[in-house]
């Protein structure tokens, strides 16, 4: 068994780039009517300093056209 550990030195620019990729990935899942339900740092793989991948879809849920996973309640305070 061989374990390879790679250490990345990330700049703030790299971190923002990776966060943007994760946000785009989650928006893509939403556009396909999926809810990941377990997005956390442990479920984001860093391929290198510039590429992130979202993993662990074991808890994901496909939503139907009329399913409502979230309910929005708007409260107006006067």
TASULCOR-V327151 format. One record per residue. N is the residue number from 1. SS is DSSP state (2 for helix, 1 for strand, 0 for the rest). D_LAST is the distance of its C-alpha to the last C-alpha in Angstrom with 2 decimals. Layout:
n=N ss=SS d_last=D_LAST
n=N ss=SS d_last=D_LAST
This chain:
n=1 ss=0 d_last=64.64
n=2 ss=0 d_last=63.36
n=3 ss=0 d_last=59.94
n=4 ss=0 d_last=58.82
n=5 ss=0 d_last=56.12
n=6 ss=0 d_last=54.75
n=7 ss=0 d_last=52.74
n=8 ss=0 d_last=50.45
n=9 ss=0 d_last=49.39
n=10 ss=0 d_last=46.03
n=11 ss=0 d_last=44.59
n=12 ss=2 d_last=40.89
n=13 ss=2 d_last=41.66
n=14 ss=2 d_last=43.23
n=15 ss=2 d_last=40.31
n=16 ss=2 d_last=37.84
n=17 ss=2 d_last=40.30
n=18 ss=2 d_last=40.53
n=19 ss=2 d_last=36.75
n=20 ss=2 d_last=36.54
n=21 ss=2 d_last=39.30
n=22 ss=2 d_last=37.60
n=23 ss=2 d_last=34.32
n=24 ss=2 d_last=36.45
n=25 ss=2 d_last=38.30
n=26 ss=2 d_last=35.20
n=27 ss=2 d_last=33.98
n=28 ss=2 d_last=37.47
n=29 ss=2 d_last=37.32
n=30 ss=2 d_last=34.02
n=31 ss=2 d_last=35.68
n=32 ss=0 d_last=38.44
n=33 ss=0 d_last=36.04
n=34 ss=1 d_last=36.79
n=35 ss=1 d_last=34.61
n=36 ss=0 d_last=36.50
n=37 ss=0 d_last=34.72
n=38 ss=0 d_last=36.60
n=39 ss=0 d_last=35.99
n=40 ss=0 d_last=36.99
n=41 ss=2 d_last=39.37
n=42 ss=2 d_last=42.27
n=43 ss=2 d_last=41.88
n=44 ss=1 d_last=42.19
n=45 ss=1 d_last=45.80
n=46 ss=1 d_last=46.74
n=47 ss=1 d_last=49.73
n=48 ss=1 d_last=50.16
n=49 ss=0 d_last=48.14
n=50 ss=0 d_last=46.80
n=51 ss=1 d_last=46.41
n=52 ss=1 d_last=44.19
n=53 ss=1 d_last=44.43
n=54 ss=1 d_last=42.03
n=55 ss=0 d_last=44.00
n=56 ss=0 d_last=43.85
n=57 ss=0 d_last=42.70
n=58 ss=0 d_last=43.81
n=59 ss=0 d_last=40.29
n=60 ss=0 d_last=39.20
n=61 ss=1 d_last=38.06
n=62 ss=1 d_last=38.71
n=63 ss=0 d_last=35.99
n=64 ss=0 d_last=36.93
n=65 ss=0 d_last=35.45
n=66 ss=0 d_last=33.07
n=67 ss=0 d_last=32.49
n=68 ss=0 d_last=28.99
n=69 ss=0 d_last=29.26
n=70 ss=0 d_last=25.61
n=71 ss=0 d_last=22.69
n=72 ss=0 d_last=19.42
n=73 ss=0 d_last=16.19
n=74 ss=0 d_last=13.07
n=75 ss=0 d_last=9.82
n=76 ss=0 d_last=6.51
n=77 ss=0 d_last=3.79
n=78 ss=0 d_last=0.00
